[in-house]
Amino acid sequence: MKKYLAIILAICMVLSLCACGSSSTTTTDTSSSTAADTSTAADTSSDTASDDTASDDTAAASTELPVASDYELVAWDGTSEPTRDNGPWAQAYAVADALAEMAAEYDDVVATRTYTVACHDPANSAPGEFLSAWADAITVATEGAVDLNIGYSGAMSGTMAALDDMKSGAIDFCWTLPCYFKGYMPYTNVIQNPGLEIPNATVGSYVMWDLYNSSDELQAEFADDGEVMFVWANCPSPLSYKGDHEITSLSEVTGNIRGNNGPAQTFIDEVGATVFSCAIGDVYTNVTTGIINYLITDWHGIASFALYDEGVLNYYVDTNIGCSAYTLMCNSDIWAAMDADTQAAIKSVSGDYLLNLVQIWEYWTAYGRYSAESTGGVIFEPSDELAADLEAAYEAVAETWVSEQADTAVAQDLYDTAKSLVAEYSAQFDF
């Protein structure tokens, strides 16, 4: 991926907006996921971009793309400091490194199209690394004809503005979390239910992508918003707090709890605490000043925003109060204005192929846990009483989520399907 200086950001924005065409109907990718493993998924998707009719400047690369199964699966010992090559995430980072090396071969090629991507997290984060690798893959797939200009740390659009900015065409591509927006994509937020017992981000991502590909209801939630590139999930979310002892019952959980919209806030209501909403970047200050008493956010958020620092969080209940869905979309008009070969090239390194990169979140989970304990934090298994409290709360959250949906039968089927998929992929990705 070519490195763009901030000084030409405005020029890139103008060029990207010039790529807009007239509005047309979004073509949503509804193909069923064939990702029994990452190699199968990648091989299937990378063959979708034919170069028989490709134009000179947007031809899909014939170079074989790297896949996770090309590299060794490494087991992390759980105690040493995680690095990008000493755990199961090494496969995903090897893929990203290979893509960067391949993309560098096109450094001398002048891109004919540049598209903007909004990312509210920093470049040194799971989404930042993931999007950077995707940008490199697009460079390879288009042989340097297409570049992505990624605005990290909200440089192009803020956390709560990115979705609207993508819809309006102010930015071309948007990465965001549906659960940030109250009432938005309620069926998609099935993945947040803690009762699904999702063990890690890889399992959650495979489940989320399968659900999207197999559910008309989920696809309908995206249909009017943009062209879907990928839908996946983040890390498990512990119950974290700043305190002086391990809690043994949910009756101790009081005050303000920060959690995303959807099932996470239903959990807060179930506990009898108060929902407190704020941007993830404001959590650090709000915890240190005692405004936030408990936190529901994933290990990646804890790691990326240094919430493990002394004086911030120091106790972590080792449970998962739900993963959240991630979505990567393109503005419908921007997508329609691309020629078919460019669309095919981009899609060849999106969707199934991106499953090769989701283990990046396993590194950030390990890094978050290691950092928490290294700074004196305590990650503890719930006591019998607390475990029983959590199980009852999780069941109540699922019942509430189903009852709140427009079609409760569809919602129950989605939940049951997700539960079955979690069991299936947990056996495959037992890190």
Beta strands, then each sheet from edge to edge (+ up, - down):
strand 1: 113-118
strand 2: 146-151
strand 3: 173-176
strand 4: 227-233
strand 5: 239-241
strand 6: 256-258
strand 7: 274-275
strand 8: 294-296
strand 9: 315-317
strand 10: 325-330
strand 11: 378-380
sheet 1: 2+ 1+ 3+ 10- 4+
sheet 2: 7+ 6+ 8+ 5- 9+ 11+
end
